[in-house]
Amino acid sequence: MDNQNIGRHISGRFNAELESIRTQVLAMGGLVERQLTDALRAIHFQDALLAKEVIKKDKKVNAMELRIDEACIRIIAKRQPTAGDLRLVMSIIKTITDLERIGDVTHCIAKMALDNLTNTQQPFLVSLENLGLKAARMLHDALDAFARMDASAAMKVYHSDAILDKEYEAILRQLITHMMEDPRSIPDVLKVMWSARAIERVGDRCQNICEYIIYFVKGKDIRHSTKEQLENILK
């Protein structure tokens, strides 16, 4: 965690509490990252056992969110943090919410893997997997930026969502064209389309996490910022 907050308090207990929630967030993020990777593998290999394991572990993700949220509330009530400390706690609360939402996505992708995929869906799975791998990499990089509270790294990940969006749009056009050419494929292709949308949302969640990192480090809320304003944030 950034040295400007950890290790500067007179209360050693306060330091320990901040370090504890930091460690818990990283553990939750690591689990969610594995869940996403496993869900994609379950679809690729049609691995029902792996898909069921992902669905089962979603409860663990939910429990971790609740535990960290409660720890943050206790810190606010007991320590009454201000300035950077308050930004840190609020950033953590928001981060775990987005991690839990990504966990929901992995749960739904795993459920899709349990469905009997038809020949109509199979040709699109490669594109879906590539999109998923990019989203997983973005999540990994966002978590790495969080671990180091690196605003520059967070900004880089933030901008990389544009690449994910373009690939998603390309897949969407491909799916729409296929449905127009073969209306009978619509029910199956809609499932793939929904999965692609869910994966694209992972990128949006990662962007949110990067916004929280920058907010903590720089004390600036970059939501709704223009491109020009973003360029000046790190100067």
ChimeraX commands (.cxc) that place a marker at each C-alpha (Angstrom):
marker #1 position 0.00,0.00,0.00 radius 0.5
marker #1 position 1.11,3.53,-0.57 radius 0.5
marker #1 position 3.59,4.64,2.08 radius 0.5
marker #1 position 1.79,7.93,2.54 radius 0.5
marker #1 position -0.93,6.09,4.50 radius 0.5
marker #1 position 0.42,2.81,5.85 radius 0.5
marker #1 position 2.94,3.06,8.65 radius 0.5
marker #1 position 2.51,6.73,9.57 radius 0.5
marker #1 position -0.11,6.45,12.29 radius 0.5
marker #1 position 0.70,6.72,15.96 radius 0.5
marker #1 position -1.65,3.81,16.59 radius 0.5
marker #1 position -0.01,0.56,15.58 radius 0.5
marker #1 position -3.41,-1.08,15.74 radius 0.5
marker #1 position -4.76,1.29,13.10 radius 0.5
marker #1 position -1.84,0.37,10.84 radius 0.5
marker #1 position -2.60,-3.30,11.36 radius 0.5
marker #1 position -6.28,-2.79,10.52 radius 0.5
marker #1 position -5.48,-0.99,7.28 radius 0.5
marker #1 position -2.94,-3.64,6.32 radius 0.5
marker #1 position -5.45,-6.37,7.09 radius 0.5
marker #1 position -8.16,-5.03,4.80 radius 0.5
marker #1 position -5.56,-4.42,2.10 radius 0.5
marker #1 position -4.51,-8.07,2.29 radius 0.5
marker #1 position -8.14,-9.24,2.25 radius 0.5
marker #1 position -8.93,-7.19,-0.87 radius 0.5
marker #1 position -5.95,-8.66,-2.70 radius 0.5
marker #1 position -7.01,-12.17,-1.66 radius 0.5
marker #1 position -10.54,-11.52,-2.91 radius 0.5
marker #1 position -9.18,-10.11,-6.16 radius 0.5
marker #1 position -6.96,-13.15,-6.64 radius 0.5
marker #1 position -9.92,-15.48,-6.16 radius 0.5
marker #1 position -12.09,-13.53,-8.60 radius 0.5
marker #1 position -9.28,-13.57,-11.17 radius 0.5
marker #1 position -8.99,-17.36,-10.86 radius 0.5
marker #1 position -12.77,-17.67,-11.10 radius 0.5
marker #1 position -12.82,-15.75,-14.37 radius 0.5
marker #1 position -9.99,-17.80,-15.86 radius 0.5
marker #1 position -11.59,-21.07,-14.76 radius 0.5
marker #1 position -15.00,-20.06,-16.14 radius 0.5
marker #1 position -13.43,-19.36,-19.53 radius 0.5
marker #1 position -11.60,-22.69,-19.45 radius 0.5
marker #1 position -14.85,-24.44,-18.54 radius 0.5
marker #1 position -16.49,-23.06,-21.68 radius 0.5
marker #1 position -13.50,-23.82,-23.90 radius 0.5
marker #1 position -13.14,-27.43,-22.76 radius 0.5
marker #1 position -16.82,-27.99,-21.90 radius 0.5
marker #1 position -15.64,-28.96,-18.44 radius 0.5
marker #1 position -18.76,-29.45,-16.31 radius 0.5
marker #1 position -16.82,-30.22,-13.13 radius 0.5
marker #1 position -14.78,-27.03,-13.41 radius 0.5
marker #1 position -17.92,-25.01,-14.15 radius 0.5
marker #1 position -19.61,-26.41,-11.04 radius 0.5
marker #1 position -16.55,-25.56,-8.96 radius 0.5
marker #1 position -16.69,-21.95,-10.18 radius 0.5
marker #1 position -20.37,-21.73,-9.27 radius 0.5
marker #1 position -19.67,-23.19,-5.84 radius 0.5
marker #1 position -16.86,-20.74,-5.08 radius 0.5
marker #1 position -19.04,-17.74,-5.92 radius 0.5
marker #1 position -20.43,-18.00,-2.39 radius 0.5
marker #1 position -16.89,-17.56,-1.06 radius 0.5
marker #1 position -16.49,-14.37,-3.10 radius 0.5
marker #1 position -19.75,-13.04,-1.66 radius 0.5
marker #1 position -18.66,-13.90,1.89 radius 0.5
marker #1 position -15.33,-12.11,1.40 radius 0.5
marker #1 position -17.12,-8.97,0.23 radius 0.5
marker #1 position -19.30,-8.94,3.34 radius 0.5
marker #1 position -16.35,-9.53,5.66 radius 0.5
marker #1 position -14.25,-6.73,4.16 radius 0.5
marker #1 position -17.22,-4.37,4.08 radius 0.5
marker #1 position -17.86,-4.98,7.77 radius 0.5
marker #1 position -14.17,-4.38,8.57 radius 0.5
marker #1 position -14.29,-1.05,6.72 radius 0.5
marker #1 position -17.43,0.01,8.58 radius 0.5
marker #1 position -15.75,-0.80,11.90 radius 0.5
marker #1 position -12.74,1.33,10.95 radius 0.5
marker #1 position -14.96,4.27,10.00 radius 0.5
marker #1 position -16.94,3.98,13.24 radius 0.5
marker #1 position -13.95,3.48,15.54 radius 0.5
marker #1 position -11.15,5.46,13.88 radius 0.5
marker #1 position -13.16,8.19,12.15 radius 0.5
marker #1 position -10.57,8.43,9.35 radius 0.5
marker #1 position -10.06,11.67,7.44 radius 0.5
marker #1 position -8.30,12.82,4.26 radius 0.5
marker #1 position -6.21,10.06,2.68 radius 0.5
marker #1 position -7.27,7.45,5.21 radius 0.5
marker #1 position -10.93,8.03,4.43 radius 0.5
marker #1 position -10.25,7.94,0.70 radius 0.5
marker #1 position -8.47,4.64,1.18 radius 0.5
marker #1 position -11.33,3.02,3.07 radius 0.5
marker #1 position -13.94,4.32,0.62 radius 0.5
marker #1 position -11.86,3.11,-2.33 radius 0.5
marker #1 position -11.70,-0.35,-0.78 radius 0.5
marker #1 position -15.46,-0.46,-0.19 radius 0.5
marker #1 position -16.10,0.44,-3.83 radius 0.5
marker #1 position -13.42,-1.94,-5.13 radius 0.5
marker #1 position -14.87,-5.00,-3.41 radius 0.5
marker #1 position -18.30,-4.16,-4.84 radius 0.5
marker #1 position -16.89,-4.27,-8.37 radius 0.5
marker #1 position -14.95,-7.44,-7.61 radius 0.5
marker #1 position -18.16,-9.08,-6.40 radius 0.5
marker #1 position -19.92,-8.03,-9.62 radius 0.5
marker #1 position -17.10,-9.59,-11.67 radius 0.5
marker #1 position -17.63,-12.70,-9.56 radius 0.5
marker #1 position -21.28,-12.68,-10.64 radius 0.5
marker #1 position -20.13,-12.63,-14.26 radius 0.5
marker #1 position -17.92,-15.68,-13.73 radius 0.5
marker #1 position -20.87,-17.47,-12.13 radius 0.5
marker #1 position -23.05,-16.82,-15.19 radius 0.5
marker #1 position -20.31,-17.82,-17.65 radius 0.5
marker #1 position -19.86,-21.08,-15.74 radius 0.5
marker #1 position -23.61,-21.73,-15.96 radius 0.5
marker #1 position -23.39,-21.26,-19.72 radius 0.5
marker #1 position -20.61,-23.86,-19.81 radius 0.5
marker #1 position -23.01,-26.33,-18.22 radius 0.5
marker #1 position -25.48,-25.86,-21.08 radius 0.5
marker #1 position -25.18,-28.18,-24.03 radius 0.5
marker #1 position -23.59,-25.89,-26.59 radius 0.5
marker #1 position -24.92,-26.38,-30.10 radius 0.5
marker #1 position -23.07,-26.36,-33.40 radius 0.5
marker #1 position -24.42,-22.85,-33.90 radius 0.5
marker #1 position -22.59,-21.55,-30.85 radius 0.5
marker #1 position -19.30,-23.37,-31.32 radius 0.5
marker #1 position -17.81,-21.11,-34.06 radius 0.5
marker #1 position -18.13,-18.07,-31.79 radius 0.5
marker #1 position -16.47,-19.58,-28.73 radius 0.5
marker #1 position -12.96,-18.76,-29.95 radius 0.5
marker #1 position -13.84,-15.07,-30.23 radius 0.5
marker #1 position -15.52,-15.24,-26.83 radius 0.5
marker #1 position -12.46,-16.84,-25.29 radius 0.5
marker #1 position -10.12,-14.20,-26.76 radius 0.5
marker #1 position -12.34,-11.46,-25.38 radius 0.5
marker #1 position -12.33,-13.18,-22.00 radius 0.5
marker #1 position -8.56,-13.51,-21.90 radius 0.5
marker #1 position -8.18,-9.78,-22.56 radius 0.5
marker #1 position -10.63,-9.04,-19.76 radius 0.5
marker #1 position -8.73,-11.37,-17.42 radius 0.5
marker #1 position -5.46,-9.61,-18.25 radius 0.5
marker #1 position -7.08,-6.25,-17.58 radius 0.5
marker #1 position -8.31,-7.49,-14.21 radius 0.5
marker #1 position -4.85,-8.81,-13.35 radius 0.5
marker #1 position -3.24,-5.48,-14.19 radius 0.5
marker #1 position -5.88,-3.52,-12.25 radius 0.5
marker #1 position -5.24,-5.67,-9.16 radius 0.5
marker #1 position -1.51,-5.21,-9.57 radius 0.5
marker #1 position -2.00,-1.44,-9.69 radius 0.5
marker #1 position -4.15,-1.68,-6.57 radius 0.5
marker #1 position -1.51,-3.70,-4.73 radius 0.5
marker #1 position 1.06,-0.99,-5.40 radius 0.5
marker #1 position -1.41,1.90,-5.38 radius 0.5
marker #1 position 0.22,2.97,-8.64 radius 0.5
marker #1 position -1.77,5.78,-10.26 radius 0.5
marker #1 position 0.23,5.65,-13.51 radius 0.5
marker #1 position -0.35,1.91,-13.91 radius 0.5
marker #1 position -4.04,2.40,-13.08 radius 0.5
marker #1 position -4.37,5.04,-15.78 radius 0.5
marker #1 position -2.80,2.68,-18.32 radius 0.5
marker #1 position -5.29,-0.05,-17.46 radius 0.5
marker #1 position -8.10,2.50,-17.53 radius 0.5
marker #1 position -7.33,3.39,-21.15 radius 0.5
marker #1 position -6.92,-0.26,-22.20 radius 0.5
marker #1 position -10.67,-0.76,-21.86 radius 0.5
marker #1 position -11.05,0.89,-25.28 radius 0.5
marker #1 position -9.34,-2.13,-26.86 radius 0.5
marker #1 position -11.73,-4.50,-25.11 radius 0.5
marker #1 position -14.71,-2.43,-26.25 radius 0.5
marker #1 position -13.60,-2.56,-29.90 radius 0.5
marker #1 position -13.24,-6.34,-29.82 radius 0.5
marker #1 position -16.64,-6.68,-28.20 radius 0.5
marker #1 position -18.21,-4.51,-30.90 radius 0.5
marker #1 position -16.58,-6.66,-33.61 radius 0.5
marker #1 position -18.00,-9.82,-32.03 radius 0.5
marker #1 position -21.41,-8.16,-31.76 radius 0.5
marker #1 position -21.43,-7.30,-35.47 radius 0.5
marker #1 position -20.45,-10.86,-36.31 radius 0.5
marker #1 position -23.23,-12.31,-34.18 radius 0.5
marker #1 position -25.88,-9.94,-35.58 radius 0.5
marker #1 position -24.86,-10.81,-39.15 radius 0.5
marker #1 position -25.13,-14.52,-38.38 radius 0.5
marker #1 position -28.62,-14.13,-36.90 radius 0.5
marker #1 position -29.77,-12.20,-39.96 radius 0.5
marker #1 position -28.47,-14.92,-42.25 radius 0.5
marker #1 position -29.91,-17.75,-40.17 radius 0.5
marker #1 position -32.89,-16.72,-38.01 radius 0.5
marker #1 position -33.06,-20.24,-36.58 radius 0.5
marker #1 position -29.80,-19.57,-34.77 radius 0.5
marker #1 position -31.15,-16.58,-32.83 radius 0.5
marker #1 position -31.85,-18.36,-29.49 radius 0.5
marker #1 position -28.36,-19.90,-29.39 radius 0.5
marker #1 position -26.52,-16.84,-30.62 radius 0.5
marker #1 position -28.28,-14.65,-28.06 radius 0.5
marker #1 position -26.66,-16.73,-25.32 radius 0.5
marker #1 position -23.23,-16.08,-26.79 radius 0.5
marker #1 position -24.11,-12.39,-27.20 radius 0.5
marker #1 position -25.09,-12.14,-23.55 radius 0.5
marker #1 position -21.83,-13.80,-22.47 radius 0.5
marker #1 position -19.82,-11.39,-24.62 radius 0.5
marker #1 position -21.63,-8.46,-23.04 radius 0.5
marker #1 position -20.97,-9.83,-19.55 radius 0.5
marker #1 position -17.25,-10.16,-20.31 radius 0.5
marker #1 position -17.16,-6.63,-21.73 radius 0.5
marker #1 position -18.61,-5.42,-18.44 radius 0.5
marker #1 position -15.60,-6.90,-16.65 radius 0.5
marker #1 position -13.53,-4.27,-18.42 radius 0.5
marker #1 position -15.86,-1.55,-17.15 radius 0.5
marker #1 position -15.50,-2.87,-13.60 radius 0.5
marker #1 position -11.72,-2.81,-13.95 radius 0.5
marker #1 position -11.96,0.79,-15.11 radius 0.5
marker #1 position -13.92,1.57,-11.94 radius 0.5
marker #1 position -11.20,0.01,-9.78 radius 0.5
marker #1 position -8.61,2.15,-11.54 radius 0.5
marker #1 position -10.71,5.24,-10.85 radius 0.5
marker #1 position -10.67,4.38,-7.13 radius 0.5
marker #1 position -6.89,3.96,-7.16 radius 0.5
marker #1 position -6.39,7.34,-8.78 radius 0.5
marker #1 position -8.88,8.91,-6.38 radius 0.5
marker #1 position -6.94,7.55,-3.40 radius 0.5
marker #1 position -3.48,8.51,-4.67 radius 0.5
marker #1 position -4.29,11.86,-6.26 radius 0.5
marker #1 position -7.40,12.86,-4.34 radius 0.5
marker #1 position -9.19,13.50,-7.65 radius 0.5
marker #1 position -12.42,11.95,-8.88 radius 0.5
marker #1 position -11.92,11.21,-12.59 radius 0.5
marker #1 position -15.44,10.01,-13.28 radius 0.5
marker #1 position -16.95,11.92,-16.20 radius 0.5
marker #1 position -13.58,13.54,-16.93 radius 0.5
marker #1 position -12.76,14.54,-20.50 radius 0.5
marker #1 position -9.75,13.14,-22.35 radius 0.5
marker #1 position -7.90,16.41,-21.82 radius 0.5
marker #1 position -8.62,16.38,-18.09 radius 0.5
marker #1 position -7.40,12.80,-17.79 radius 0.5
marker #1 position -4.13,13.71,-19.47 radius 0.5
marker #1 position -3.50,16.35,-16.79 radius 0.5
marker #1 position -4.36,14.16,-13.79 radius 0.5
marker #1 position -0.92,12.61,-13.36 radius 0.5
marker #1 position 1.09,15.76,-14.10 radius 0.5
marker link #1:1,2 radius 0.2
marker link #1:2,3 radius 0.2
marker link #1:3,4 radius 0.2
marker link #1:4,5 radius 0.2
marker link #1:5,6 radius 0.2
marker link #1:6,7 radius 0.2
marker link #1:7,8 radius 0.2
marker link #1:8,9 radius 0.2
marker link #1:9,10 radius 0.2
marker link #1:10,11 radius 0.2
marker link #1:11,12 radius 0.2
marker link #1:12,13 radius 0.2
marker link #1:13,14 radius 0.2
marker link #1:14,15 radius 0.2
marker link #1:15,16 radius 0.2
marker link #1:16,17 radius 0.2
marker link #1:17,18 radius 0.2
marker link #1:18,19 radius 0.2
marker link #1:19,20 radius 0.2
marker link #1:20,21 radius 0.2
marker link #1:21,22 radius 0.2
marker link #1:22,23 radius 0.2
marker link #1:23,24 radius 0.2
marker link #1:24,25 radius 0.2
marker link #1:25,26 radius 0.2
marker link #1:26,27 radius 0.2
marker link #1:27,28 radius 0.2
marker link #1:28,29 radius 0.2
marker link #1:29,30 radius 0.2
marker link #1:30,31 radius 0.2
marker link #1:31,32 radius 0.2
marker link #1:32,33 radius 0.2
marker link #1:33,34 radius 0.2
marker link #1:34,35 radius 0.2
marker link #1:35,36 radius 0.2
marker link #1:36,37 radius 0.2
marker link #1:37,38 radius 0.2
marker link #1:38,39 radius 0.2
marker link #1:39,40 radius 0.2
marker link #1:40,41 radius 0.2
marker link #1:41,42 radius 0.2
marker link #1:42,43 radius 0.2
marker link #1:43,44 radius 0.2
marker link #1:44,45 radius 0.2
marker link #1:45,46 radius 0.2
marker link #1:46,47 radius 0.2
marker link #1:47,48 radius 0.2
marker link #1:48,49 radius 0.2
marker link #1:49,50 radius 0.2
marker link #1:50,51 radius 0.2
marker link #1:51,52 radius 0.2
marker link #1:52,53 radius 0.2
marker link #1:53,54 radius 0.2
marker link #1:54,55 radius 0.2
marker link #1:55,56 radius 0.2
marker link #1:56,57 radius 0.2
marker link #1:57,58 radius 0.2
marker link #1:58,59 radius 0.2
marker link #1:59,60 radius 0.2
marker link #1:60,61 radius 0.2
marker link #1:61,62 radius 0.2
marker link #1:62,63 radius 0.2
marker link #1:63,64 radius 0.2
marker link #1:64,65 radius 0.2
marker link #1:65,66 radius 0.2
marker link #1:66,67 radius 0.2
marker link #1:67,68 radius 0.2
marker link #1:68,69 radius 0.2
marker link #1:69,70 radius 0.2
marker link #1:70,71 radius 0.2
marker link #1:71,72 radius 0.2
marker link #1:72,73 radius 0.2
marker link #1:73,74 radius 0.2
marker link #1:74,75 radius 0.2
marker link #1:75,76 radius 0.2
marker link #1:76,77 radius 0.2
marker link #1:77,78 radius 0.2
marker link #1:78,79 radius 0.2
marker link #1:79,80 radius 0.2
marker link #1:80,81 radius 0.2
marker link #1:81,82 radius 0.2
marker link #1:82,83 radius 0.2
marker link #1:83,84 radius 0.2
marker link #1:84,85 radius 0.2
marker link #1:85,86 radius 0.2
marker link #1:86,87 radius 0.2
marker link #1:87,88 radius 0.2
marker link #1:88,89 radius 0.2
marker link #1:89,90 radius 0.2
marker link #1:90,91 radius 0.2
marker link #1:91,92 radius 0.2
marker link #1:92,93 radius 0.2
marker link #1:93,94 radius 0.2
marker link #1:94,95 radius 0.2
marker link #1:95,96 radius 0.2
marker link #1:96,97 radius 0.2
marker link #1:97,98 radius 0.2
marker link #1:98,99 radius 0.2
marker link #1:99,100 radius 0.2
marker link #1:100,101 radius 0.2
marker link #1:101,102 radius 0.2
marker link #1:102,103 radius 0.2
marker link #1:103,104 radius 0.2
marker link #1:104,105 radius 0.2
marker link #1:105,106 radius 0.2
marker link #1:106,107 radius 0.2
marker link #1:107,108 radius 0.2
marker link #1:108,109 radius 0.2
marker link #1:109,110 radius 0.2
marker link #1:110,111 radius 0.2
marker link #1:111,112 radius 0.2
marker link #1:112,113 radius 0.2
marker link #1:113,114 radius 0.2
marker link #1:114,115 radius 0.2
marker link #1:115,116 radius 0.2
marker link #1:116,117 radius 0.2
marker link #1:117,118 radius 0.2
marker link #1:118,119 radius 0.2
marker link #1:119,120 radius 0.2
marker link #1:120,121 radius 0.2
marker link #1:121,122 radius 0.2
marker link #1:122,123 radius 0.2
marker link #1:123,124 radius 0.2
marker link #1:124,125 radius 0.2
marker link #1:125,126 radius 0.2
marker link #1:126,127 radius 0.2
marker link #1:127,128 radius 0.2
marker link #1:128,129 radius 0.2
marker link #1:129,130 radius 0.2
marker link #1:130,131 radius 0.2
marker link #1:131,132 radius 0.2
marker link #1:132,133 radius 0.2
marker link #1:133,134 radius 0.2
marker link #1:134,135 radius 0.2
marker link #1:135,136 radius 0.2
marker link #1:136,137 radius 0.2
marker link #1:137,138 radius 0.2
marker link #1:138,139 radius 0.2
marker link #1:139,140 radius 0.2
marker link #1:140,141 radius 0.2
marker link #1:141,142 radius 0.2
marker link #1:142,143 radius 0.2
marker link #1:143,144 radius 0.2
marker link #1:144,145 radius 0.2
marker link #1:145,146 radius 0.2
marker link #1:146,147 radius 0.2
marker link #1:147,148 radius 0.2
marker link #1:148,149 radius 0.2
marker link #1:149,150 radius 0.2
marker link #1:150,151 radius 0.2
marker link #1:151,152 radius 0.2
marker link #1:152,153 radius 0.2
marker link #1:153,154 radius 0.2
marker link #1:154,155 radius 0.2
marker link #1:155,156 radius 0.2
marker link #1:156,157 radius 0.2
marker link #1:157,158 radius 0.2
marker link #1:158,159 radius 0.2
marker link #1:159,160 radius 0.2
marker link #1:160,161 radius 0.2
marker link #1:161,162 radius 0.2
marker link #1:162,163 radius 0.2
marker link #1:163,164 radius 0.2
marker link #1:164,165 radius 0.2
marker link #1:165,166 radius 0.2
marker link #1:166,167 radius 0.2
marker link #1:167,168 radius 0.2
marker link #1:168,169 radius 0.2
marker link #1:169,170 radius 0.2
marker link #1:170,171 radius 0.2
marker link #1:171,172 radius 0.2
marker link #1:172,173 radius 0.2
marker link #1:173,174 radius 0.2
marker link #1:174,175 radius 0.2
marker link #1:175,176 radius 0.2
marker link #1:176,177 radius 0.2
marker link #1:177,178 radius 0.2
marker link #1:178,179 radius 0.2
marker link #1:179,180 radius 0.2
marker link #1:180,181 radius 0.2
marker link #1:181,182 radius 0.2
marker link #1:182,183 radius 0.2
marker link #1:183,184 radius 0.2
marker link #1:184,185 radius 0.2
marker link #1:185,186 radius 0.2
marker link #1:186,187 radius 0.2
marker link #1:187,188 radius 0.2
marker link #1:188,189 radius 0.2
marker link #1:189,190 radius 0.2
marker link #1:190,191 radius 0.2
marker link #1:191,192 radius 0.2
marker link #1:192,193 radius 0.2
marker link #1:193,194 radius 0.2
marker link #1:194,195 radius 0.2
marker link #1:195,196 radius 0.2
marker link #1:196,197 radius 0.2
marker link #1:197,198 radius 0.2
marker link #1:198,199 radius 0.2
marker link #1:199,200 radius 0.2
marker link #1:200,201 radius 0.2
marker link #1:201,202 radius 0.2
marker link #1:202,203 radius 0.2
marker link #1:203,204 radius 0.2
marker link #1:204,205 radius 0.2
marker link #1:205,206 radius 0.2
marker link #1:206,207 radius 0.2
marker link #1:207,208 radius 0.2
marker link #1:208,209 radius 0.2
marker link #1:209,210 radius 0.2
marker link #1:210,211 radius 0.2
marker link #1:211,212 radius 0.2
marker link #1:212,213 radius 0.2
marker link #1:213,214 radius 0.2
marker link #1:214,215 radius 0.2
marker link #1:215,216 radius 0.2
marker link #1:216,217 radius 0.2
marker link #1:217,218 radius 0.2
marker link #1:218,219 radius 0.2
marker link #1:219,220 radius 0.2
marker link #1:220,221 radius 0.2
marker link #1:221,222 radius 0.2
marker link #1:222,223 radius 0.2
marker link #1:223,224 radius 0.2
marker link #1:224,225 radius 0.2
marker link #1:225,226 radius 0.2
marker link #1:226,227 radius 0.2
marker link #1:227,228 radius 0.2
marker link #1:228,229 radius 0.2
marker link #1:229,230 radius 0.2
marker link #1:230,231 radius 0.2
marker link #1:231,232 radius 0.2
marker link #1:232,233 radius 0.2
marker link #1:233,234 radius 0.2
marker link #1:234,235 radius 0.2
view
